[in-house]
Amino acid sequence: MNSPSKNRGFSLIELMIGIALGLLVVAGVGTIFANNYRTRSETEKTNLQIENGRYATQLLTDEMRMAGYYGELSPVSVPTPTALPDPCDSTTATLISSVALPVQGVDNATAALSCISDLKSGTDIFVDRRASSCVQGMPGCTGGSYVYFQTALCSTSAGQYLISAGTGLNLTAKDCVTQADIRSYRTNIYFIANNNQAGDGIPTLKVAELGSAGFTITPLVAGIDQLQIEYGIDTNGDSIPDVYASDPGSYGGCTGVACQNNWRNVVTARLYILARNTQSSPGFSDTHVYTAGGNTYGPYNDAYKRHLYTSLIRFNNIAGRLE
């Protein structure tokens, strides 16, 4: 017969000890899992912020480098407009006079232009004007609903140009018979909006693009908290910046055409982009102070992590034609 001691189970004390040990193991594993999850979540937020900040910087850098490209036309011969044009004015007369100013901006804007909405107050607005790098009709050059640009190359009309929504483009090439190339004409207005989607509270870099039916606003990069630009002005015609100003249109106390000429002589830009996480980080408080374009921002004392990106950009098509 089996001994009674061999058939008995765990005692209550042994069972409680076993459960306690098991709970300790589960708690330890759970803590490790929770920490790993938080670490992975914060890493993903940071990676997204870095990606967005770099992408916004590269996007604006590429666009600035293309500003002032007008195909065969050199805007040096284009008269300076007597007044600073409204970037939202899409009438033919204003578009034609604006060719002389491929770069324009608003410093620390507090009021939105008529063609943009939801502007984040205190951020810069950047406007660039250019023609497409491809010619209409070439493979891969899509037209879309654009305004079009054409330059005359015939010796009797060289230097003339037309901007139209698609009619009256009758300038000719060098042989004075063949129709000159037609390119889409771009006016792009970059700005920071308070929201990516209505009411989400995520500051976002957006662009208002000129088309045949007016301007269309497109979100580009979410989580862009601040945009600041300092413009390098060439004051002596050597295509090298001599001074930097946040608003060339008021630099040196200029008046009249002199202010438009300051914009016309912009050859470089210092770009500052402050990117933040699109999601908050529990337990974190942003106590940093960020300096951008002579302005300081922060401490925000909120739960969003931020990083400031800077870049120095040369307006190749403007500076190159001043040399």
VOBA-1610 file (N, C-alpha, C; in pm, whole numbers, padded with zeros to 5 digits, always signed):
BEGIN
Met+00084-00120+00000Met+00000+00000+00000Met+00088+00126+00000Asn+00037+00228-00076Asn+00114+00353-00082Asn+00106+00428+00050Ser+00216+00495+00079Ser+00218+00576+00201Ser+00129+00697+00182Pro+00049+00735+00284Pro-00037+00854+00273Pro+00042+00979+00238Ser+00167+00987+00282Ser+00247+01107+00256Ser+00280+01122+00108Lys+00276+01009+00034Lys+00310+01015-00108Lys+00191+01061-00192Asn+00070+01060-00141Asn-00050+01095-00219Asn-00103+01236-00191Arg-00046+01301-00094Arg-00100+01432-00063Arg-00051+01536-00166Gly-00132+01647-00193Gly-00097+01754-00287Gly-00021+01865-00219Phe-00026+01986-00285Phe+00041+02101-00225Phe-00038+02151-00105Ser+00035+02197-00011Ser-00031+02262+00102Ser-00072+02403+00060Leu-00159+02464+00136Leu-00206+02599+00106Leu-00089+02697+00104Ile+00002+02679+00196Ile+00118+02769+00201Ile+00203+02755+00077Glu+00227+02628+00036Glu+00306+02604-00084Glu+00238+02663-00207Leu+00104+02649-00215Leu+00030+02704-00329Leu+00040+02856-00333Met+00027+02920-00218Met+00035+03066-00212Met+00174+03115-00251Ile+00276+03042-00204Ile+00413+03080-00242Ile+00432+03066-00393Gly+00380+02958-00451Gly+00392+02937-00595Gly+00322+03046-00675Ile+00201+03082-00629Ile+00127+03189-00698Ile+00202+03321-00689Ala+00256+03350-00569Ala+00329+03475-00550Ala+00450+03482-00641Leu+00523+03371-00648Leu+00640+03368-00737Leu+00598+03386-00883Gly+00487+03319-00918Gly+00438+03334-01056Gly+00398+03477-01088Leu+00333+03543-00992Leu+00292+03682-01013Leu+00413+03773-01028Leu+00518+03745-00948Leu+00641+03824-00961Leu+00702+03810-01098Val+00703+03688-01151Val+00758+03665-01285Val+00674+03737-01390Val+00539+03723-01378Val+00450+03790-01473Val+00466+03941-01467Ala+00478+03995-01343Ala+00495+04140-01327Ala+00625+04186-01390Gly+00732+04109-01372Gly+00860+04144-01431Gly+00854+04143-01582Val+00793+04036-01636Val+00781+04027-01783Val+00693+04140-01835Gly+00583+04168-01762Gly+00494+04276-01804Gly+00562+04412-01803Thr+00646+04436-01701Thr+00719+04563-01692Thr+00817+04577-01808Ile+00887+04467-01838Ile+00981+04469-01951Ile+00906+04495-02081Phe+00791+04430-02099Phe+00712+04448-02220Phe+00663+04591-02232Ala+00612+04647-02120Ala+00562+04785-02122Ala+00673+04884-02153Asn+00791+04864-02092Asn+00905+04952-02118Asn+00948+04944-02263Asn+00955+04821-02315Asn+00993+04804-02455Asn+00892+04869-02548Tyr+00763+04859-02513Tyr+00659+04920-02597Tyr+00673+05072-02597Arg+00695+05130-02476Arg+00711+05275-02468Arg+00835+05320-02544Thr+00943+05245-02529Thr+01067+05280-02599Thr+01046+05274-02750Arg+00981+05167-02796Arg+00957+05155-02940Arg+00865+05266-02990Ser+00762+05299-02910Ser+00670+05406-02949Ser+00742+05539-02959Glu+00828+05571-02861Glu+00902+05697-02864Glu+01001+05699-02980Thr+01062+05582-03006Thr+01155+05575-03119Thr+01083+05600-03251Glu+00964+05544-03266Glu+00887+05565-03388Glu+00846+05712-03402Lys+00808+05775-03291Lys+00771+05917-03296Lys+00891+06001-03337Thr+01007+05971-03278Thr+01128+06047-03310Thr+01169+06027-03455Asn+01163+05902-03501Asn+01199+05873-03640Asn+01108+05948-03736Leu+00979+05952-03705Leu+00883+06023-03790Leu+00912+06172-03790Gln+00945+06226-03673Gln+00977+06368-03666Gln+01102+06401-03747Ile+01205+06317-03736Ile+01328+06338-03813Ile+01300+06329-03962Glu+01222+06228-03999Glu+01188+06211-04141Glu+01111+06332-04193Asn+01013+06379-04116Asn+00933+06493-04159Asn+01017+06620-04167Gly+01103+06642-04066Gly+01187+06761-04067Gly+01283+06763-04185Arg+01346+06651-04210Arg+01440+06643-04323Arg+01367+06655-04456Tyr+01249+06594-04465Tyr+01175+06599-04591Tyr+01130+06742-04620Ala+01079+06811-04517Ala+01036+06950-04536Ala+01153+07037-04579Thr+01269+07016-04516Thr+01388+07093-04552Thr+01430+07067-04695Gln+01432+06939-04735Gln+01473+06903-04871Gln+01373+06954-04974Leu+01245+06945-04940Leu+01141+06990-05033Leu+01155+07139-05061Leu+01170+07220-04956Leu+01183+07364-04976Leu+01318+07399-05040Thr+01421+07324-05007Thr+01552+07347-05070Thr+01543+07326-05220Asp+01483+07215-05262Asp+01470+07187-05406Asp+01387+07294-05475Glu+01280+07337-05410Glu+01193+07438-05472Glu+01264+07572-05483Met+01341+07609-05380Met+01413+07735-05385Met+01519+07734-05495Arg+01582+07622-05514Arg+01685+07612-05619Arg+01626+07626-05759Met+01497+07593-05773Met+01431+07605-05903Met+01367+07741-05924Ala+01352+07820-05818Ala+01286+07951-05830Ala+01356+08036-05936Gly+01278+08101-06020Gly+01333+08189-06122Gly+01374+08119-06250Tyr+01341+07989-06263Tyr+01370+07921-06389Tyr+01259+07954-06490Tyr+01297+08020-06599Tyr+01201+08059-06701Tyr+01241+08008-06840Gly+01301+07891-06844Gly+01341+07836-06974Gly+01445+07924-07040Glu+01412+07971-07159Glu+01506+08052-07238Glu+01504+08200-07200Leu+01412+08241-07115Leu+01401+08382-07080Leu+01494+08418-06965Ser+01568+08526-06981Ser+01646+08581-06870Ser+01567+08698-06811Pro+01522+08684-06686Pro+01440+08790-06628Pro+01516+08918-06597Val+01648+08921-06625Val+01726+09042-06601Val+01669+09158-06681Ser+01616+09128-06800Ser+01565+09233-06888Ser+01420+09271-06858Val+01356+09195-06767Val+01215+09222-06734Val+01207+09340-06639Pro+01123+09438-06667Pro+01114+09557-06580Pro+01069+09521-06438Thr+01123+09592-06341Thr+01082+09574-06202Thr+00942+09631-06184Pro+00850+09556-06122Pro+00715+09610-06102Pro+00717+09730-06008Thr+00624+09822-06030Thr+00620+09945-05950Thr+00564+09921-05811Ala+00498+09808-05790Ala+00444+09772-05659Ala+00467+09624-05634Leu+00481+09588-05508Leu+00500+09447-05474Leu+00371+09371-05508Pro+00378+09269-05595Pro+00256+09201-05639Pro+00192+09118-05529Asp+00061+09105-05535Asp-00012+09017-05445Asp+00007+08874-05496Pro+00069+08785-05416Pro+00093+08647-05464Pro-00034+08574-05503Cys-00149+08616-05450Cys-00275+08548-05477Cys-00347+08605-05600Asp-00294+08713-05656Asp-00356+08774-05773Asp-00316+08695-05897Ser-00411+08624-05957Ser-00381+08539-06072Ser-00422+08601-06205Thr-00447+08733-06205Thr-00477+08799-06332Thr-00352+08799-06420Thr-00374+08797-06550Thr-00261+08788-06644Thr-00163+08903-06626Ala-00213+09024-06607Ala-00124+09140-06594Ala-00032+09126-06473Thr-00086+09080-06360Thr-00005+09064-06239Thr+00095+08951-06256Leu+00054+08840-06315Leu+00146+08727-06336Leu+00262+08769-06426Ile+00234+08848-06529Ile+00340+08892-06620Ile+00439+08983-06548Ser+00389+09077-06468Ser+00480+09168-06397Ser+00556+09097-06285Ser+00499+08988-06233Ser+00562+08916-06122Ser+00683+08833-06166Val+00701+08813-06295Val+00814+08733-06344Val+00947+08791-06295Ala+00951+08923-06279Ala+01075+08989-06234Ala+01109+08955-06090Leu+01011+08901-06015Leu+01033+08870-05873Leu+01006+08722-05849Pro+01100+08636-05885Pro+01079+08493-05866Pro+01070+08450-05721Val+01120+08534-05630Val+01116+08504-05486Val+01045+08618-05414Gln+00955+08581-05326Gln+00883+08679-05245Gln+00843+08612-05115Gly+00820+08689-05011Gly+00782+08628-04885Gly+00713+08726-04792Val+00657+08671-04685Val+00597+08751-04579Val+00662+08708-04448Asp+00718+08805-04375Asp+00789+08774-04251Asp+00692+08774-04133Asn+00696+08666-04054Asn+00613+08656-03933Asn+00469+08698-03960Ala+00409+08633-04057Ala+00275+08670-04102Ala+00173+08657-03988Thr+00088+08755-03978Thr-00020+08751-03878Thr-00156+08742-03944Ala-00162+08768-04074Ala-00288+08760-04148Ala-00265+08677-04273Ala-00360+08592-04304Ala-00347+08503-04419Ala-00368+08580-04549Leu-00298+08539-04653Leu-00327+08589-04786Leu-00464+08539-04828Ser-00521+08601-04929Ser-00659+08568-04967Ser-00675+08427-05021Cys-00564+08366-05069Cys-00575+08234-05132Cys-00530+08120-05040Ile-00496+08151-04915Ile-00461+08045-04820Ile-00551+08058-04697Ser-00553+07954-04616Ser-00639+07954-04498Ser-00571+07883-04383Asp-00620+07908-04261Asp-00573+07841-04140Asp-00425+07868-04114Leu-00377+07985-04152Leu-00237+08021-04132Leu-00202+08023-03984Lys-00088+07964-03949Lys-00037+07974-03813Lys+00032+08109-03796Ser-00022+08192-03709Ser+00029+08328-03691Ser+00174+08326-03643Gly+00254+08420-03697Gly+00393+08432-03656Gly+00489+08343-03732Thr+00443+08280-03838Thr+00530+08199-03923Thr+00549+08270-04057Asp+00657+08237-04127Asp+00686+08300-04256Asp+00606+08234-04368Ile+00581+08312-04471Ile+00521+08262-04596Ile+00626+08278-04705Phe+00646+08174-04786Phe+00744+08181-04895Phe+00673+08160-05028Val+00703+08248-05124Val+00643+08242-05257Val+00754+08225-05360Asp+00740+08127-05449Asp+00835+08118-05559Asp+00760+08105-05690Arg+00821+08162-05793Arg+00763+08162-05927Arg+00864+08104-06024Arg+00816+08021-06115Arg+00906+07958-06212Arg+00824+07891-06321Ala+00894+07849-06425Ala+00833+07768-06530Ala+00874+07623-06508Ser+00797+07532-06565Ser+00830+07391-06554Ser+00960+07362-06629Ser+01034+07263-06580Ser+01160+07226-06646Ser+01137+07143-06771Cys+01014+07097-06794Cys+00986+07019-06916Cys+00892+07096-07007Val+00899+07065-07134Val+00820+07132-07237Val+00694+07053-07265Gln+00582+07123-07275Gln+00456+07057-07303Gln+00464+06978-07434Gly+00411+06857-07430Gly+00415+06770-07547Gly+00526+06667-07543Met+00626+06687-07457Met+00733+06590-07443Met+00684+06471-07361Pro+00737+06351-07389Pro+00696+06233-07311Pro+00722+06254-07162Gly+00624+06221-07082Gly+00639+06233-06937Gly+00613+06371-06882Cys+00585+06469-06967Cys+00558+06605-06921Cys+00407+06624-06919Thr+00348+06604-06804Thr+00203+06614-06793Thr+00163+06760-06779Gly+00051+06794-06837Gly+00006+06932-06838Gly-00070+06970-06713Gly-00178+06899-06685Gly-00260+06935-06571Gly-00334+07065-06595Ser-00396+07116-06493Ser-00472+07241-06504Ser-00383+07358-06466Tyr-00288+07389-06553Tyr-00189+07491-06523Tyr-00211+07617-06604Val-00144+07723-06559Val-00124+07842-06640Val+00005+07817-06719Tyr+00013+07868-06842Tyr+00126+07834-06929Tyr+00213+07955-06959Phe+00340+07925-06992Phe+00443+08027-07011Phe+00514+08001-07144Gln+00539+08109-07219Gln+00606+08095-07349Gln+00699+08213-07371Thr+00819+08183-07424Thr+00920+08286-07451Thr+00951+08291-07600Ala+00958+08410-07656Ala+00993+08427-07798Ala+01143+08421-07816Leu+01188+08351-07922Leu+01331+08343-07955Leu+01361+08405-08091Cys+01259+08445-08162Cys+01277+08511-08291Cys+01349+08644-08267Ser+01446+08678-08353Ser+01528+08797-08332Ser+01447+08925-08328Thr+01331+08927-08395Thr+01250+09048-08398Thr+01162+09063-08275Ser+01151+08957-08196Ser+01066+08964-08077Ser+01132+08899-07955Ala+01265+08879-07961Ala+01336+08813-07852Ala+01315+08891-07722Gly+01297+08815-07613Gly+01277+08876-07483Gly+01132+08893-07446Gln+01044+08876-07545Gln+00901+08882-07515Gln+00856+08750-07452Tyr+00754+08756-07372Tyr+00701+08634-07312Tyr+00552+08650-07287Leu+00484+08537-07279Leu+00340+08536-07256Leu+00308+08442-07141Ile+00206+08475-07065Ile+00152+08387-06961Ile+00001+08380-06986Ser-00048+08258-06996Ser-00189+08242-07032Ser-00241+08109-06979Ala-00373+08100-06963Ala-00435+07974-06922Ala-00448+07878-07039Gly-00396+07913-07156Gly-00394+07819-07268Gly-00427+07879-07402Thr-00461+08006-07408Thr-00493+08069-07536Thr-00396+08183-07565Gly-00379+08214-07694Gly-00296+08327-07733Gly-00148+08304-07724Leu-00105+08178-07708Leu+00039+08148-07701Leu+00093+08132-07843Asn+00130+08244-07903Asn+00166+08244-08045Asn+00306+08296-08072Leu+00393+08296-07972Leu+00531+08338-07994Leu+00607+08230-08069Thr+00716+08268-08136Thr+00787+08175-08225Thr+00930+08149-08179Ala+00987+08041-08234Ala+01124+08000-08206Ala+01221+08085-08288Lys+01348+08044-08293Lys+01451+08122-08361Lys+01424+08141-08510Asp+01357+08042-08573Asp+01329+08055-08716Asp+01214+08149-08745Cys+01154+08204-08640Cys+01044+08299-08650Cys+00920+08241-08716Val+00914+08108-08727Val+00798+08041-08786Val+00742+07936-08690Thr+00828+07849-08639Thr+00786+07742-08550Thr+00740+07798-08416Gln+00634+07740-08363Gln+00585+07785-08233Gln+00690+07760-08125Ala+00712+07860-08040Ala+00809+07846-07931Ala+00757+07747-07826Asp+00850+07692-07749Asp+00814+07594-07645Asp+00716+07654-07545Ile+00627+07569-07498Ile+00529+07609-07397Ile+00555+07527-07271Arg+00563+07596-07159Arg+00586+07531-07029Arg+00475+07571-06932Ser+00448+07485-06836Ser+00353+07526-06732Ser+00421+07629-06643Tyr+00342+07727-06598Tyr+00393+07835-06514Tyr+00346+07813-06371Arg+00440+07813-06278Arg+00410+07780-06139Arg+00423+07902-06048Thr+00322+07923-05967Thr+00332+08010-05850Thr+00296+07925-05730Asn+00393+07901-05643Asn+00374+07816-05525Asn+00389+07900-05399Ile+00292+07891-05309Ile+00294+07966-05184Ile+00302+07865-05069Tyr+00415+07864-04999Tyr+00437+07770-04889Tyr+00409+07840-04757Phe+00337+07772-04668Phe+00300+07831-04540Phe+00274+07721-04437Ile+00268+07760-04310Ile+00237+07667-04201Ile+00091+07687-04161Ala+00016+07579-04162Ala-00124+07582-04118Ala-00135+07528-03976Asn-00237+07570-03905Asn-00259+07523-03767Asn-00296+07375-03761Asn-00355+07323-03868Asn-00406+07186-03869Asn-00367+07115-03998Asn-00346+06984-03985Asn-00329+06901-04103Asn-00465+06872-04164Gln-00550+06809-04085Gln-00692+06797-04115Gln-00767+06887-04018Ala-00883+06932-04059Ala-00957+07031-03980Ala-00971+06988-03834Gly-00919+07071-03742Gly-00938+07049-03600Gly-00845+06951-03533Asp-00745+06894-03607Asp-00659+06795-03543Asp-00544+06857-03463Gly-00521+06989-03480Gly-00420+07059-03402Gly-00277+07025-03437Ile-00253+06963-03552Ile-00117+06926-03594Ile-00068+07031-03694Pro+00029+07117-03654Pro+00080+07218-03748Pro+00143+07149-03869Thr+00116+07203-03987Thr+00152+07133-04110Thr+00203+07230-04216Leu+00309+07191-04285Leu+00356+07266-04401Leu+00263+07237-04518Lys+00208+07343-04577Lys+00117+07328-04690Lys+00162+07416-04805Val+00108+07391-04924Val+00138+07473-05040Val+00009+07507-05112Ala-00001+07632-05155Ala-00109+07675-05243Ala-00050+07686-05383Glu-00100+07604-05476Glu-00045+07596-05612Glu-00141+07660-05711Leu-00086+07742-05799Leu-00166+07810-05899Leu-00203+07715-06011Gly-00332+07711-06044Gly-00381+07636-06159Gly-00472+07725-06241Ser-00525+07672-06347Ser-00610+07753-06434Ser-00736+07800-06365Ala-00776+07730-06258Ala-00897+07766-06184Ala-00865+07837-06053Gly-00742+07884-06037Gly-00703+07950-05913Gly-00606+07866-05832Phe-00604+07887-05701Phe-00508+07819-05615Phe-00573+07699-05545Thr-00496+07591-05537Thr-00537+07470-05467Thr-00439+07444-05353Ile-00491+07423-05232Ile-00407+07400-05115Ile-00387+07251-05092Thr-00261+07211-05072Thr-00227+07071-05051Thr-00139+07057-04927Pro-00175+06970-04831Pro-00086+06942-04717Pro+00039+06868-04765Leu+00155+06908-04713Leu+00281+06846-04755Leu+00346+06765-04643Val+00373+06828-04529Val+00446+06762-04420Val+00380+06798-04287Ala+00333+06698-04215Ala+00270+06721-04084Ala+00377+06739-03977Gly+00342+06814-03872Gly+00432+06830-03759Gly+00536+06938-03776Ile+00516+07031-03871Ile+00609+07143-03889Ile+00555+07262-03811Asp+00625+07297-03704Asp+00576+07395-03607Asp+00610+07538-03645Gln+00722+07557-03714Gln+00767+07692-03742Gln+00847+07694-03872Leu+00829+07800-03950Leu+00907+07825-04072Leu+00959+07967-04065Gln+01092+07983-04071Gln+01155+08114-04073Gln+01261+08117-04183Ile+01269+08230-04252Ile+01364+08244-04363Ile+01434+08378-04352Glu+01567+08377-04367Glu+01646+08499-04381Glu+01700+08501-04523Tyr+01683+08613-04592Tyr+01720+08623-04733Tyr+01852+08699-04748Gly+01944+08641-04827Gly+02071+08706-04855Gly+02059+08796-04975Ile+02084+08926-04956Ile+02066+09025-05062Ile+02202+09065-05118Asp+02213+09060-05251Asp+02333+09106-05320Asp+02318+09256-05345Thr+02399+09336-05279Thr+02385+09481-05292Thr+02481+09544-05392Asn+02578+09465-05444Asn+02675+09524-05536Asn+02688+09451-05670Gly+02599+09356-05696Gly+02594+09294-05827Gly+02695+09183-05852Asp+02756+09127-05746Asp+02854+09020-05768Asp+02795+08881-05740Ser+02664+08873-05720Ser+02590+08748-05696Ser+02624+08683-05562Ile+02690+08757-05473Ile+02724+08708-05340Ile+02644+08789-05238Pro+02580+08724-05140Pro+02500+08799-05044Pro+02587+08891-04957Asp+02546+09016-04946Asp+02619+09112-04864Asp+02551+09134-04729Val+02420+09118-04726Val+02345+09133-04601Val+02234+09029-04600Tyr+02187+08995-04480Tyr+02073+08905-04465Tyr+01960+08981-04396Ala+01839+08960-04447Ala+01723+09029-04391Ala+01603+08934-04392Ser+01524+08944-04287Ser+01403+08862-04280Ser+01296+08915-04375Asp+01302+09044-04406Asp+01206+09105-04498Asp+01280+09200-04592Pro+01327+09151-04707Pro+01395+09240-04802Pro+01309+09358-04845Gly+01176+09341-04839Gly+01086+09448-04881Gly+01086+09569-04790Ser+01152+09559-04676Ser+01161+09676-04587Ser+01306+09703-04547Tyr+01400+09628-04603Tyr+01540+09641-04563Tyr+01592+09781-04597Gly+01667+09836-04502Gly+01731+09965-04524Gly+01635+10082-04531Gly+01511+10061-04484Gly+01412+10168-04492Gly+01374+10203-04634Cys+01379+10102-04723Cys+01353+10127-04865Cys+01211+10176-04888Thr+01192+10243-05001Thr+01059+10287-05044Thr+01046+10263-05193Gly+00923+10242-05237Gly+00894+10229-05380Gly+00965+10113-05445Val+01015+10137-05566Val+01077+10032-05648Val+01200+09973-05580Ala+01267+10052-05495Ala+01387+10001-05426Ala+01355+09877-05345Cys+01233+09869-05290Cys+01194+09752-05210Cys+01178+09630-05300Gln+01119+09649-05419Gln+01106+09538-05513Gln+01245+09494-05563Asn+01335+09588-05579Asn+01471+09554-05623Asn+01544+09473-05517Asn+01517+09498-05389Asn+01576+09415-05285Asn+01534+09269-05302Trp+01405+09246-05326Trp+01359+09109-05351Trp+01423+09054-05477Arg+01438+09138-05576Arg+01495+09092-05704Arg+01641+09051-05689Asn+01710+09108-05592Asn+01852+09081-05573Asn+01879+08977-05465Val+01776+08905-05421Val+01796+08795-05326Val+01866+08680-05397Val+01978+08632-05341Val+02055+08526-05406Val+02070+08401-05319Thr+02047+08414-05188Thr+02056+08297-05099Thr+01946+08307-04993Ala+01930+08199-04919Ala+01834+08199-04809Ala+01885+08109-04697Arg+01867+08155-04575Arg+01888+08071-04457Arg+01751+08019-04414Leu+01737+07888-04419Leu+01609+07826-04392Leu+01609+07763-04253Tyr+01505+07791-04176Tyr+01490+07734-04041Tyr+01354+07665-04034Ile+01356+07537-04000Ile+01232+07461-03987Ile+01231+07393-03851Leu+01129+07422-03772Leu+01113+07360-03641Leu+01007+07251-03653Ala+01051+07126-03639Ala+00960+07011-03651Ala+00930+06956-03513Arg+00808+06908-03493Arg+00769+06848-03364Arg+00699+06715-03390Asn+00699+06633-03287Asn+00626+06507-03297Asn+00478+06534-03320Thr+00416+06447-03396Thr+00272+06463-03419Thr+00191+06407-03303Gln+00256+06327-03217Gln+00189+06272-03098Gln+00268+06312-02974Ser+00199+06333-02864Ser+00264+06374-02740Ser+00338+06257-02676Ser+00434+06290-02590Ser+00510+06191-02514Ser+00478+06206-02367Pro+00399+06115-02307Pro+00360+06126-02167Pro+00482+06137-02075Gly+00477+06231-01983Gly+00586+06250-01888Gly+00696+06341-01937Phe+00687+06388-02064Phe+00791+06475-02120Phe+00741+06619-02121Ser+00833+06714-02099Ser+00800+06856-02109Ser+00911+06926-02187Asp+00875+06995-02294Asp+00973+07062-02378Asp+01010+07197-02315Thr+01127+07201-02254Thr+01174+07322-02188Thr+01283+07393-02268His+01307+07345-02392His+01413+07404-02474His+01370+07538-02533Val+01469+07619-02568Val+01448+07744-02640Val+01516+07730-02776Tyr+01443+07762-02884Tyr+01494+07745-03019Tyr+01512+07882-03083Thr+01627+07903-03147Thr+01657+08030-03215Thr+01654+08009-03364Ala+01569+08086-03432Ala+01553+08070-03578Ala+01532+08207-03640Gly+01621+08245-03728Gly+01605+08370-03799Gly+01598+08493-03711Gly+01676+08493-03603Gly+01675+08608-03512Gly+01562+08606-03413Asn+01473+08507-03420Asn+01362+08494-03327Asn+01386+08375-03235Thr+01329+08380-03117Thr+01338+08268-03024Thr+01198+08213-02998Tyr+01192+08080-02982Tyr+01065+08011-02961Tyr+01081+07915-02844Gly+00981+07911-02757Gly+00988+07826-02640Gly+01032+07904-02517Pro+01037+07836-02401Pro+01000+07695-02385Pro+00849+07675-02400Tyr+00811+07566-02468Tyr+00670+07537-02492Tyr+00604+07471-02371Asn+00687+07400-02292Asn+00636+07333-02172Asn+00517+07241-02203Asp+00522+07176-02318Asp+00420+07078-02352Asp+00487+06941-02370Ala+00411+06843-02409Ala+00462+06705-02415Ala+00506+06665-02556Tyr+00539+06765-02640Tyr+00582+06735-02777Tyr+00732+06759-02791Lys+00804+06661-02845Lys+00947+06676-02869Lys+00968+06749-03002Arg+01071+06835-03006Arg+01097+06917-03124Arg+01244+06913-03163His+01269+06950-03289His+01408+06961-03336His+01412+07069-03443Leu+01517+07152-03439Leu+01533+07262-03535Leu+01627+07220-03647Tyr+01581+07237-03771Tyr+01661+07204-03889Tyr+01697+07334-03962Thr+01822+07345-04005Thr+01867+07465-04075Thr+01936+07427-04206Ser+01930+07518-04301Ser+01994+07494-04430Ser+02024+07627-04497Leu+02135+07634-04570Leu+02171+07753-04648Leu+02153+07717-04795Ile+02072+07796-04865Ile+02034+07762-05002Ile+02070+07877-05096Arg+02120+07844-05211Arg+02150+07943-05315Arg+02042+07939-05422Phe+01989+08054-05456Phe+01892+08063-05565Phe+01970+08064-05696Asn+01992+07946-05750Asn+02082+07932-05865Asn+02039+08013-05986Asn+01910+08013-06016Asn+01864+08081-06137Asn+01866+08232-06124Ile+01865+08282-06001Ile+01873+08426-05980Ile+02018+08469-05972Ala+02095+08404-05885Ala+02235+08441-05867Ala+02315+08422-05996Gly+02287+08314-06068Gly+02362+08284-06190Gly+02344+08391-06296Arg+02229+08454-06298Arg+02202+08554-06401Arg+02250+08692-06360Leu+02292+08704-06234Leu+02347+08831-06189Leu+02499+08835-06206Glu+02558+08718-06233Glu+02704+08711-06241Glu+02755+08773-06371
//
